Amino acid sequence: MNLILSMHNLSKTDAIEDHIISRITKLEHLDRFAIDARVTLERDATKAPERQFSCSVRLSVPGPDLFAEDVEGDLYAAIDLVVKKIEQQIRKRRGKWKTAKHKASVRRKRTLQEKEV
């Protein structure tokens, strides 16, 4: 999976980059079909201190992209919360896929049973 990192009014440090990479690899394990992740980090000094840092993630997957955004007073907390939101979206998407697959197999099984009777 490709990682595209853009920063606004922040300097890129190794610690920030390592933190993002560790979280994105966690997402990669949850959805192996993910193509790339676009992470945008922003600091707005004009806002209140508890809302200075924003993080948004757009995960490109087959079908509709997954997007999450969060604003916090701590950059690392914002990153963690955004990744948590994306994880929930991945799990929900996977659950829907499994349910649809299960319903299709049940329908096939019923039609085979009806044909035998």
N, C-alpha and C positions, 0 to 999 in steps of 0.2 A: 504494500500500500504506500502511496506517495503522501508525503506530508508537506503542505504548503503553509508556511508560517508568515504572517504579516503583523507588524507591530506599529502602533501609532502613539507617539509621545512616550515611548519606552525604549530603553536600550536592551538589546538582546544579550543575555548572559547565558553561560553554560548551565547554570542551575535551572533557569527557567526552561531552557530547551530540553534538558534531561527530564524535567518533571513532565513536560508535555509529551515527550516521546514515550515515557513509561506509561502514561495514561492512554495514549493512542494505541500502543501495542496491546493493551488490555481490550480495547474495542475491536482490534483486529482478530483477537481470539474468539470474540463473540460472534462476529460476522465475517466469515472468510471471503465473502464476495465483495467486500468494500474495495472501491477503486482508489479513492484518495480522500484525504481529510484536509479541509481548509480551516486553519485556526487563526482567528484575528484577536489580538490583544490590544487593548486601548486604555489609556489613562487620561482622564479629564480632570484637571486640577480645579476647574471652576465649580464642580459639583461638591456636594457635602462629602466629608471624609469617609463616611460609610458607604458611599456609592461612587468612588473614584475609579475603580478598575472594572472594566467590562471584558468579558471573554465570550466569543461566539465560535461555534464549530459547525461546519457543514460537511457531512459525511456523504460522499457520492457512492451510491449503491445502485444496482439494477432496479429500475422503477423510480419512484419519487425519492429525492434526496432527504436525508434526515438533518434537521437543523435545531440547534438549541443555543440559548444566549442567557447570560446571567451577569448581574452587576453586584459587586461586593466591595468592601473596604480593603480586602486583602486579595492580591492577585492569585495566589495559590488556592485560596478558598473558592474563588470564582472558577478557576480551571477545574477543580474537583467537582463542583456542583454541575457544571456544564457536562462533564463526562458522565456523571450520574444520570442526567436527563437523557443523554444519547443512549446510554445502556438500557434505560427503561423503554425507549422507543424501539430499540433493536429487539428486546425481549417480547414486546407487544407484537411487533411485526412477525417474529418467528412463531409466536403462539397462534396468530391468525393463519399462518401458512400451514402449521401442523393440523389445526382444526379443519381447514379446507381439505387437506390430504386425507384425513381420517374420514370425513364425510363422504368423499368420493369412493374410498375403498368400501365403506359400509353400503353405499348404493350399489356398487358392483356385486357385492356379496349377496344382497337381497335379490337382485335380478337373476343371479345364477341359481339361487334357491327356488325362485318362482318358476324358472324354466324346468327344474328337475321335478317339481310337483305336478 
